[in-house]
C-alpha cells in the first residue's frame, strides 16, 4: 500500500479532468454573470474575468498536466490545492493582492518544476522555447495583476492580455508541431509514402522569432507599432500554413486524431490573421478576434491533446474511440460564434457559444473519467 502511494503517477490523470470540468463550468457561468442571467462571483462579472480564467486557470491546468509527466501523488495534490486557492481568491476578490499572490505562486511552482528541464537538457535554442514561454507566462500574469490594480488600465490590460495570448499561441505552435510532424511522418511511412518535410526547423525558427519580436513590440507605447505587429502576425500565419501544407495533410483523412489537431493548428493561422487585420483597423474588434486563439485554437488543441494523450496511455491506440474527436466541431462553432460574424444578436451568439463549449468540455470530462477507470482496471 505504501509503495503504491509513493509510486509516481502521470500528472495528467488528475489535471486533465480538472481542466475540463473547470472550463465547462466557468465559461457559461461568466457569460451568464455578465448579462445578469445567473448570480456570479465578482471575478466572473467583470469583462476580463473569464479571459483570466481561460488563460491562467484552464490553459495553465492543461499545460501542467502535459508538461509535468510522472510526479509523486502528494506533489500533484499540493499543486492542485494551490491552483484551487488561486481560482477561489480570484473569483471572490479578483483585484486583491491575495489573488495576485496565489496565481503568481502557482505559475512560479510550475516554472520551477518545468523550466530547468527544458533550459538545461535542450541543446538547440528552439528546444528551449517551452521553458522561455513558461517564464514569459509568469511575467505576464504578474503584470496583468499589477495592471488590474491601476485606475486607467484599459490599454495596459489589453497589452498584457495580448502578451499572454501570443505566448500561448507560441506554445501551441511549438508543441502542436512537435506532436504532429513525427506522427504524420510515421503514418505516411505506414502507407508507403515518404515525408521529407517533418519538423521543418527553418519554418519553426522563423515563426518563433517573429512571435518573440511581437512580444517585445507589443510593449512599446508608440502608435506605429500596431502596423508592424499586424505584418508580423500575417507572416506567422503564412509560414504556418505553408508548414501544414508541406505535411501533405490531405493524406491524413483516415486519421481522426490528426484531423482534430490540424483543425486547432488551422485556428492558429486564422487567429493570427484576424488579430493582424483588427490591428490594422479591420471591422472586427480586437476583443472578438482574440477568441480565434483562445476558443478556436486553444479549445480544439487542448481538448484533443488531452483525449489523445490519455487514449494512447490507457487504450494504446489514439483512435480507439475515433468519434471523440468530433468534439472539435462544437468548439470550432463556438469560436465562430464568438467572432460575432454570424449576424446573430450578440447575447444570443454568446449564449450559444458558451453552451457549445460547456457541452464539449463536460463530455470531455466524462470521457477522461472513463479512461481513468479503464486504466485502474489494467
N, C-alpha and C positions, 0 to 999 in steps of 0.2 A: 504493500500500500504506500509506504513512504517513498519507495523508488518511483512508483507511477506518478506521485505528486511532484517529485523533483525533476522528472523527465521533461526536457524542453518540449514545447508544443508550438506548432506554427501559429504565429500571431494572428493570421487571417481567419483562423477558426472563430475567434472572438470579435475581431474588428470589422470584418465584412458584414456580418448580420447587424452589428451595432450601427454601422454607417448606413445600411439600407433602411432600417426602421427609423433612424433619426431623420433621414431625408424624406421618407414617406410621410412623416408627421409634421415636420417643421415647415415645409414649403406651403402646404394648403392652410395651415394654421396662421402663417404670416400673412398670406393673401386675405384670408377671412378677417384677420385682426385689423389690417389697414383699411378695409372697407366697412368695418363695424358690423360684420355679419356674425362673428363669434367673439366672446371675450378672449383677449390675448394679453400676455405679459408685455411690459414696456419695450423689451428688446425686439419684439415682433410687430410693434405698432409703428416703429419708425421706418422710413423708406429704405434705409441702408441695412436694416436688421437682418432680413433674410439673405442678403448678399454676404454679410459677415458669416452667417451660419453655414451657408453653402460652401464658402471658400475655406474658412478657418475651423468649421465644425465638420461638415460632411467630407470635403475633399481631403482634409488632413487625416481623418479617420481611415479613409481608403488608402492613403499613402502609408500610414503607419502599418496597416495590415500587410501591405505589399512589400514594403522595404525591410521590415524587421526580421522576417524569417523565423526560425525556431528560437523561442525565448522561454526562460523559466516562467511558470504559470503565475507566480506571485508578482513578478515584474510586469507581466501583461495586465494583471488586475490592478496593480498600483497605477499604471499609466491610464487605464480606463477610469479609475476613480478621479484622477486629476482632470482628465478630459470632461467627465461629467460635472465636476465642480465648476470648471470654466464655462460649460454650457449653462448651468443653472444661474451663475452670477451674471452672465451676460443677459440672459432672458429677463432677469428681475431688475438688474441695475446696469444697463448697457454702457453708460458713460462713467462708471465708477472706477476708482483705482483698483479695487479688488478684481473686477472683470478683466481689466488690462493685465494685471499681475498674473492671474491664473492662466489666462490664454497664452501669455508670453511664456510662462513656466512650462506649459505643455509643449510648445514648439521648441523651446530650449532643450528639453529632455529628448525629444525626437531627434533634434540636430546632434546632441551629444552622443546618441546611440548609433546614428547612421553616417554622419558627415565624415568622421575619421576613416571609416571603412572605404568610402569612395575616394577620398583625397589621398590616402596612403597607398592603397592597393592598385589604383588605376595608374597606368604609365602614360597614356595619351591624355592630352588636356580635354578632349571631347568626352572621355570616360569619367572625368571628374565633374561633369556637368551636374549630375544629380546632387552631389554634395554642395556645390555652389548654389543651386536652386533652393535647397532646403535652408541654407543660410540666408538667402535673399528673402524667403518667406518669413523668417524670424524678424528681419528688419522691417519688412512691410507691415507685419502685424503690429509691431511696436509703434511704427509711425502712424498707422491707422488709428490706434487708440489715443495717441497724443493729439491727432487732428480732431478726434471726436470731442475732446475737451476744450477746443477753441471755439470762440464765438463766430467768427467769419471763416467757416471751414468748407464751404461748398466746393471751391476749386481744388483745394488741397485734398479733400476727401476723394474727389474724382480721380486725381492723380494717383493716390495710394491704392485705390481700387483697381485702376488700370495696371499699376505695378504688379499687384497680386495676380491679376488675370494673365498678364504677359508671362509671369513666372510659371504659373500652372500650365499655360499653353506650351511653354518651352519643355516642361517636364513631360507632358503628354506627347509632344512631338518626338522627344528623345526615346522615352520608354516604349511608346507605341511602335516606333520604327524598329527598335531593337527586338521587339516581340514579333512583329510581322515579317521582317526581312528573312530571317532564317527559317521561319515556319513556312512561308510561301516557297522559298527555295527548296525545302525538303519535299513539299507537296508536288512541286514541278518535277523534281527528280523521280518521285514515285510514278509520275505519269510519262516518264521517258523524255522529259524536256529539261534543258539546261537554262538556268537563270544566272547570268553573269552579274547583273546589277542587283546586288543584295543590300548591304547597309548603305552603300554609296557614300563613303566618308566625305567626299568633296561637297555634296549637297547638304549632308548633315552639319558639317562645319560651317558652311555658309549661312544656313538658317540660324544656327546657334549664335554666330557672331552678329547677325542682323538683329536678333532679339536682344542680345546684350547691349547693342548700340541704342535700341529703342528704350530699354530700361533707363539708360543714362539720359537720353534726350528728353524723356518724359518729365524729368525733374527740373529741367531748365525753365525759368519764368520768362520766356520770350515768345512773341506772337508767331514767328515763322516756324516754330518747331513742329506745329501740327501738320504742316505740309510735308516736311521731311519724314515725320513719323508715318504718314499715310503711304508715302512712296516705299519706305522700308517694309511696311506691312504687305503691300502689293507684291514686293519682291519675295517675301517669305511664302506667300500664297502660291505664286507661280513656281518657285523651286520645289515646294512640297508636292504640288500637283504633278510636275514632271517626274519627281521621285516615285510617286504612286504609279504613274503610267509605265515607268520602266520596270516595275514589278510584274507587269503583264497581268494585271488583276482580272482581266476577262477570262483567264484560265482558272479562276477560283470560285466559279459559280456553284460548284458542288461542295463548297465548304461553308456552312452557315456561320461558323465562328469567325472566319476571315471576313465574310461579308459584313458582319456586325461591327467588327473592329475597323474595317475600312470605312464604314459609314461614319464612325466617330472621327477618323482621320480626315475624312472629307469635310466634316463640320469645322475642323481647324482651318482649312482653306477658306471656307465660307466666312468664318468668323473674322479672320484677319482681313479679308477683302471688305467686309461690311464695316468693320471698325475704321479702316482706312478711308472708305467712302464717307462715313459720317464725319471724320476729322476734316475732310475737305469741304464740308458743308452740305452733305447729302441730305435727303428728305427724312431719313430715319434718325431718331435721336440716339446719341451715344449710349444712354441708359438702356435702350431697347436692344441695340446690336450687340452689347456685351453678352446677351443671352445666347447668341450663336455659339459662344465659347462655353459659358457656364451651364447652359442647359443642353445644347446640341452636342458639343464635343465632350464636355465633362460627363454629362449624363450617359451618353452611349458608350464611351470608352470605359468609364469606371464600372458601369454595370456589367459590361461584357468581360472585362478583365477579371472582375470578382467571380462571376459564374464560370468562366473558362478555367481559371486557376483552381477553383475548388473541384470542378468536374475532372480535371486532369489528375488531381490528387486522390479523389475518392473513387472515381469510376475508371481511371486510366485512359479515358477517351474524352477529349474536349467536345466531341459531337455525339456523346451517348444519348443526350436529350436534345436533338437539334432544334426542336421547337422553342427552347428557352430563348434563343437569340432573336425571336420575334419581339422581345422587349424593346429592342432598338426602335421599333415602329412607333409606339405611343410616345416615347421620349423625343423622337425626332418631330413628331406632330406637335408636341408641347413646345419645342423650340421655335417652330414656325409660327405658332400662335403668339409666343412672347415677342416675336419680331414686329408684331402689330401690322402685318401686311395682308391679313385675310379679309379686311373690310368689316369684321365683326365689331360690335361695341367693345370698348376697352375692358370693361369689367367682365363681360361675357367671355372674351378671349382669355383673360387671366384665370377665370374660374375653370374653364375647360383645360387650360394648360396645367394648372395645379392639380386638377383631378386626374389627368392622364399620367402625369409624373408620379403622383402619390400611388396610383393603382399599380404602375410598373414596379416601383420600388417596394411596395408591400408584397407583390408577387415574388420579387427577388428575395426578400427576407424569408418567405416561406420556403422557397427553393433551397436557400442556403441552410436552413434548419433541416430540411430533408437530407441534404448531402452530409451534414454533420452527424445525423442519426445513422446513415449508412456507414460512415467512417468508423463510428464507435462499434458497430456490429462486426467489423472485419477482424 
